[in-house]
Amino acid sequence: MSTTPKFIQLTDCDDMPPTRFNVDHIVWYMPPVKGRGSVVCVTQYGDSNEVRVDETPEQIDALLGVTEAPPSVIDVLREVMEWIACWSPNFSDDAEWQETKSRVDAVLAAARGEAQ
């Protein structure tokens, strides 16, 4: 079974047309010592070349899908519920709190695909 190579498009600093790079051939990338953008090291047939591009390392991270994803709503809700659970003895007699907690627990269970 073969896989289709993934390409990202980067803009050459030397006013050349944008170039598509096979992500499997990118060895490393970093900010340049001077100037803007990034220096990207690509390999092919055992040779390596360094290319200056306009994109920053952070932009290249995003194109490659290696940036940290923002927390999901489920993760945030779970953290909030864990925090509230520490304080729940203070709310244990509050009917409104019990109803809210039940609803949030149901939403979390549904998001995880659990039956109620």
N, C-alpha and C positions, 0 to 999 in steps of 0.2 A: 504494500500500500504506500503510495507516495503522497507527500503533503505538498500543498501549494505554497510557494515561498511568499512571505509577507514583505511588502515594500513600504517604505515611508519616503515622502518627498521632502527634500531639503534644498534650501536656496544657497547657491554658491556665492561667496563674498566678492568674487571677481566679476560680477555682472554677467555671469553665464546663465543660461536657462536653468530652471530648477531641475534637480537630478533625483531620480528614484533610486534608493539604496535598498538592497536586500538586507533585511535585519540580521540574517544569519552571518553576514560578512562584516558586521560592525564589531570591532574588537573593543574599542573604548572611545569615549568622547569626554572632553573637558573644556573649561573656559580657556581662551587663549591667554598667553602671558600679557599681551597688549591687544586692545581693540575689543570689538563686540563679537557676539556669536559664540561659536564653539570650534574646536579642532576635533575632527572625527577621523579615527583610524579604521580603514576598511581593508580587507584582504581578498585576494582572488588568486587562485593557483599558487599559493604559497608566498606571494608578494604582498607587501602592505604599502598603502599610500595614506598620507594625511591630507585631509581636505578641510579648508576653512569654510564654514557655513554661517549664515545669519542667525539661525536658531540658537537659542541658549540651551545649556544642558537640561534645564527644567522643561523647556518646550520639547526637546527630544525625548525626555522621560515620558511626557504625556503622549507623544506620537507612538511610542513603544508600548504604552499601557503599563508602565512601571511606577506611576505616581501612586501615592497612597490615596485610596478611595475615601471619600467622605463617609462618615459613619451613617449607617442606614437608620431609618426611623425606628426600626425594631431594636437596634442596638442602643439607641438613645433612650427609648422607652424602658428597656430592660435596666439600664443604668439608673434611671430615675426611680424605678420601682425598687431596686436594691437599696438605694439611698433612703427612700421613704420607709422601707421595711425596718431600717434601723430605728426609725422614729415611731413605728406603728404602735408601740405600747401607749404612746400619748394619744393616739387616735382610736384605740380599739373600741371605745364605747360610742364613737361618732357614727351614726347610721349613714350619713352622707359619704363619709370616708369609705365605709365598707362597700357601698354601692359602686363608688368610683374604682376602688381596687378590683372588684369583681369584673367590671367592664374592661379595665386595662388588662387583667389576666386573660379575659376572653379574646381580646384583640391579639395579644402575644401568642396565645395558643393557636388561633386561626392562622396567623402569619407563619407559624412553624408547621402548619398542616396537621395539627392535632385536633381530634374531635373533642367536643365539649360534652 
